[in-house]
């Protein structure tokens, strides 16, 4: 593990400028300069970041699940020894637990913190930051079981956060901001109904019946094509009042047509 040669690497704990990025891919930075980390040690650092305060046994079992406990612990000791030889080492060891140094900033923590502030109803600046938070998946291309579990956890966290932001803006009458958050959630998971439902509600709140109906049928067609499913009754009910006159007119038009047997030749 080596820092960029232009960055001082004198011994001692990591400085405040050290940051670990796991969303969108592994990056360890010191004062914005990348630190080169071998792939094997990347896994160790990433897991330590995602499992703060985990014991050595827990880390070893997750990193080397197919090895015996003794061999897995031996591999972990070697990896930790290699990490601690480097002045850029981003971790601390206390007894049987290993964690990131407190000065290291972790982007996953930023996402979780933003989601918590949105959930607590913090100000609009937090809501604005939520749109960009966690826009990329956790460690794409990594297929360890612990990565897959955390990747889905963070994906769901972000989707619910965006939907909550959209709902908060909608309730406050900020329709443009609400639509932006709902569309961001829709882009993250196109088949998920909740953001589509929010888009329909936002258009209806603005009085844009055409946009609401269009959004509904776009989603319905997508759902039929991809999953052979129909939108939920809750989503269909959103447009009942809007579509009622159209449906009534269609029924009246059909009722007013002469039957084939009654037509004159």
C-alpha positions, 0 to 999 in steps of 0.5 A: 500500500503506497501513497502518491509520492507527492503526498507526505507519508510520515509515520503516525495516525491517518490525518483528517484528509484520509477518506475511504470510498466504497460506493462506486468502487474502492478508493482510499484517498489522502488529501485527495491523492489516491493511495494504492492498495493491493486487492487482497488488502482492499477487502480487509479495509472495506470489511473493517469499514462496513463492520465497525468494531468487529472482532478478529474472528468475525472478520476472518470468518467473513473474509475467508469463509471456506478456510478453517478458523485457525487458517482464517485467523492466520491470514487476517493476522498477516493482512493486519500486519501488512497494513500496519507497516504502512504510514497510511494505514487507516485502521486502529486495533484495540484488543480483539477488535479492529476498526477504521481510525476515527479520522477516516471519513467513510462515504457509506457513513455519509449516506447512512447519516444523510438518510437518518437526517431525512428521516428525522425531517431535517432542513431542505439542504439535507434533502438536496444532498440526499439526491446525490448521496449513494448514487452508486452501488457498493463495491460494484463487481465484488461478489463476497456474501458480505458485500452483496448483503450490504449492497442491497441494504444500502440500495434500499436505504437510499430508495426509501430516503429518496421517496421520503424526500419526495413525499416531504416536498410534495406535502410542502407544495414544492412540486419541482423538488418532489418530482426531482427526488421521485425521478431519482428513485425511479432511475435507481429502480425502474420497476419499483412502484413507489416512485412511479406512484409519487410521480403520478401524485405530484402531477395530479397535485400540480393539476397536470392530468395528462402528465399523470395519466401518461406516467401511469401508462408508461409504468403499466406498459413497463411492468407488463413487458418486464414482469407480466404484472399490473400496477397495484390497486393503490396506484390505479386508484390514484387516477380513478377520479381523473379517468372516470369521465373518460370511462363513462364517455366510453361506456356511453359511446359503446351503449349508443352504437347499434348492434350488428343485427340491427344495422341496415344493409 
